[in-house]
């Protein structure tokens, strides 16, 4: 579960850092700055992640994630406990291995995993090495600059011989969707809508050729492609009864029925368990709403859109999350007492 959640966070972070921050800095001189609102620039990748994490936390699902570092520019991003400091030191060594542990408080269990956060773009190293409040000024590309800490509640069960820890599949799908929805909402509101409103940049279906912003749907789908390449077993996609791209239409009866149900009553996800080949999957469909005027304007004006009367907050489609139910993973590292 932690690997799934981290892969979503990391994929969106990679798309934002490489496809937006680095590319637009080089092509149209659009910077990412700390005072992004006043300067009409892009938020820093760390700020983007923090805004998404705050949005997820506000949903009270129990899921939390944040960036932490031994050399934080913002003191609030330092380790909050001895175990977090130890984990940061462990993952800073040349290894791809995350560090995991379980907290227990009044009988409630929380699973924690810290993943290395590396400098994947030149702008990451330039920003940290030149910032007056940075605790380290010699970062190079590929260096571990800190970690992404992922925390969520877990349940335990005992069969008389062994104790098992687990996350219910419904909760797992809710966690994945919460991150997707938060990143997409932050991107649509604080990047696309704001920069278009201030006539700084614009989103385009031909974003690469136009040196423009990705459409929010493209942001999600490009991140999904990165995750597919990891072959973790789970996946997600964006579908609609009125897709601009026919590839994003419903692929089966479940998806068609789910889209119709969510359009009429977008309160609860539409769920099922299915057998595909010799594997069992849990699937959940979540309503995808028009959260900004840019979403409405784009779909209503697009010549290939089958529908041209969307309004703000209308359900435009759905995000489908599919999770395999037959995978069991062993912890890579486990330190419950240290």
Secondary structure, DSSP 8 states (H G I E B T S, - for coil): -HHHHHHHHHHHHHIIIIIIIIHHHHHH---EETTHHHHT-EE-HHHHHHHHHHHHHTTTSS-EEEEE-TT-SSGGGS-SSHHHHHHHHHHTSS----EEEEEEETTEEEEEEEEEEE--SHHHHHHHHH-TT-S-----TT-EEEEEEEEEEEEEEE-SS-EEEE--HHHHHHHHHHHHHHHHHHIIIIIIIHHHHTTS--B-TTHHHHT-B--HHHHHHHHHHHHHHHT-S-EEEEE-TT-SSGGGS--SHHHHHHHHHHHH-TTS-EEEEEEETTEEEEEEEEEEE--SHHHHHHHHH-TT-S-----TT-EEEEEEEEEESS-----S---S--
